[in-house]
Amino acid sequence: MKIIITENQYKKYKHLFEQSVYDEEEPYRNTDYGNDDYNDKEGMRVNGNIGSLPIRFEYSEEKVDDNGEIEYYGEIIFYGDEFLGVIATDKRGYLLEFDFYSVLSEEDIRLQNVLKEMGLYFEFEHWLDSEVIPQIKD
């Protein structure tokens, strides 16, 4: 839940915000208010687990197509490998598709194929829908 407050309200209750137990959960902060050209999400990380294995998505940039689809580019660290690629969503933020390829292997290894072989494909899609996309979409 997001709460919008005025600057005066913030100054009045600043001490409460600074003592918040939720401060450490924020993966990034927008410190450049009013500058739309500044990409404050670049380098933002979303950590999670797929099955019992750790996974991390690191955001790099996004592109909005003419039809409103949004492509989020980044890197995924999973199962001892690094994968570069894209997550495509519609304009409402619903996952359309994703494609990530291994940068450590000379072979054409795709993350989606690795996940299918491990039986974790649908759990990965759920992680994208519930964790990654909501955080990078703002």
VENJOLIN-V79395 format. One record per residue. N is the residue number from 1. RES is the residue in one small letter. OMEGA is omega in degrees with one decimal (999 if undefined). Layout:
n:res:omega
N:RES:OMEGA
N:RES:OMEGA
This chain:
n:res:omega
1:m:178.2
2:k:178.1
3:i:179.3
4:i:179.6
5:i:178.0
6:t:178.9
7:e:178.3
8:n:177.2
9:q:178.8
10:y:-179.4
11:k:-178.5
12:k:-176.3
13:y:-176.5
14:k:-178.4
15:h:178.4
16:l:179.7
17:f:-179.0
18:e:179.9
19:q:-175.7
20:s:177.7
21:v:-177.3
22:y:-176.6
23:d:-177.1
24:e:-179.3
25:e:179.7
26:e:-178.9
27:p:178.7
28:y:177.9
29:r:175.8
30:n:-178.2
31:t:-177.2
32:d:-176.2
33:y:174.7
34:g:179.3
35:n:-176.0
36:d:-179.4
37:d:-177.1
38:y:-179.3
39:n:-176.6
40:d:-179.4
41:k:-177.0
42:e:-177.8
43:g:179.5
44:m:-178.1
45:r:174.3
46:v:-179.4
47:n:178.2
48:g:176.5
49:n:173.8
50:i:-168.9
51:g:174.3
52:s:-176.6
53:l:177.8
54:p:178.3
55:i:179.5
56:r:173.1
57:f:175.0
58:e:-176.4
59:y:174.4
60:s:179.2
61:e:177.1
62:e:179.6
63:k:178.0
64:v:179.4
65:d:179.0
66:d:-178.6
67:n:175.6
68:g:177.1
69:e:-177.2
70:i:176.9
71:e:177.9
72:y:-178.6
73:y:178.2
74:g:-177.1
75:e:176.4
76:i:173.7
77:i:-178.0
78:f:172.5
79:y:177.3
80:g:-178.5
81:d:175.6
82:e:-178.3
83:f:173.8
84:l:178.3
85:g:-171.0
86:v:170.7
87:i:-179.5
88:a:178.1
89:t:171.4
90:d:-175.2
91:k:177.4
92:r:178.1
93:g:178.3
94:y:-178.8
95:l:175.3
96:l:179.8
97:e:174.5
98:f:178.8
99:d:179.4
100:f:179.7
101:y:-178.2
102:s:176.1
103:v:-179.2
104:l:-177.0
105:s:176.3
106:e:175.7
107:e:178.3
108:d:-179.8
109:i:179.5
110:r:179.4
111:l:-177.9
112:q:177.6
113:n:177.2
114:v:-179.3
115:l:177.9
116:k:178.9
117:e:-179.0
118:m:-177.5
119:g:-176.3
120:l:-175.0
121:y:-176.6
122:f:175.4
123:e:176.2
124:f:176.9
125:e:178.5
126:h:178.3
127:w:177.0
128:l:-178.0
129:d:-171.7
130:s:-175.2
131:e:-170.9
132:v:-174.9
133:i:178.6
134:p:-178.6
135:q:-177.4
136:i:-175.9
137:k:-177.0
138:d:999
